Amino acid sequence: MSDTQPTAPPSLYAAREPIFPKKVRGSFRNLKWAIMIVTLGIYYITPWIRWDRGPNLPDQAVLLDLAERRFFFFWIEIWPHEFYFVAGLLIMAGLGLFLFTSALGRVWCGYACPQTVWTDLFITVERWIEGDRNARLRLHRQGWNMRKIRLRLVKWATWLLIAVATGGAWVFYFADAPTLLGELFTLNAHPIAYTTIAILTATTFFFGGFAREQICIYACPWPRIQAAMMDEDTLTVAYREWRGEPRKHSEEVKNGAPQGDCIDCMACVNVCPVGIDIRDGQQMECITCALCIDACDEVMERIGKPRGLIDYMALTDEQRERAGHPPKPVWKHVFRPRTVLYTTLWALVGVGLVVALFIRSDMDMTVAPVRNPTYVTLADGSVRNTYEVRLRNMHGDERRFNMSVKGDPAIRLQIEGTPYSSITVPADEMQLQRVYLIAPAGSEPAQSDRTEVRLWIEDTQNGERSYKDTVFNGKGD
């Protein structure tokens, strides 16, 4: 019998090594700063912008009014029955993502994705408090002492303030911001508001401060989808291997081979927010933030080598440059059949939404016949049908609508609760009104099974008209 002890199976999981990106300067870093400031500014400031819509409407420029089931965006008001506008905007967002990915790879992920923006902000705060990469590495590796506890508490507290502001800003889009702010501080806000803020605070704090690149690599599905949007002409961040190899510390150079431009300084790796080495080729983890381009260009300038060892380039450029030819002009990569198709579809949807916005009516009506009973025979022998009519007044003031029926002249219209053929609808509201259509005894509509009719409404203030077709049910004798 063998005395050999069974060995434990190898672990299938590796502990995460925290990434501490080094500070870098350059045009792409400046672009990321600008996008961060603009996007965060829009997110935090927008709920506080006022927009005068009149005395009967909210004065918040952007408001998702769930109670009234409406969406306000400056001068535009979207009602529930106009949800196709929201669907159109989502389609445009998807096509836009396809377009930018096809042209420039994961440029959305690298510059404008909320996970990227807030992670970048949290890393900036971390760098201000704990120092640059080397200082943060030393702090991470050393044991706990009063200095480390103090720095971590200050950092986490700052992150928490940002996270609370993030969750708070989100709820302000769903209610009047100044009013809700007062209710939050006086503890009079709805529990849903506190719950939403708590959830978004926790997720922002964890995703931006601790999970970081793990969200991009493991939680986000886009890295696994993006390949379908890209081809050999897509511009993405890449390393010019034919120019950089062999590297300074490689075995080939040690054995006397001429050295390439790469001096193996690891600057590109040290600035990468997802911790990859771009010199290993295209990788799913790369978010195309281009910070490695800034880092490498800075090193190339210091050692007197041409910039662009790491750069935006396409696979077709690699083939051309290896053969000694110059790369294609950028516009030839950007404007090609795939991107032209995406742009055309995106523009068509956008134009369609704009046209629909300008031709939509400021009043609307829906008609639903009451089926139980289908008709009622009155004491004088006349036949009456009942309809539930919903009238929408999308104006900022109350309007009076005249109602009429067209079809067989024997049919007359009566509005429940009033002897008049008109009704007043309050500003920016939908009103449910029961309406009767009555056919005299012995008339053709009263004796027929079905009679096609058309209900009309007319705005008495501007003469605008709208109609809905329905049927009048008779006895069918």
PyMOL commands that set and color helices and strands:
alter all, ss='L'
color gray80, all
select helices_A, chain A and resi 27-48+80-82+84-104+107-111+114-130+133-141+146-174+177-185+191-211+213-219+222-229+241-244+251-254+267-270+278-280+291-302+315-322+330-334+337-359+444-447
alter helices_A, ss='H'
color red, helices_A
select strands_A, chain A and resi 62-65+70-73+76-78+236-239+310-313+363-369+376-377+383-393+399-406+412-415+422-425+429-439+450-459+465-473
alter strands_A, ss='S'
color yellow, strands_A
deselect
rebuild
show_as cartoon
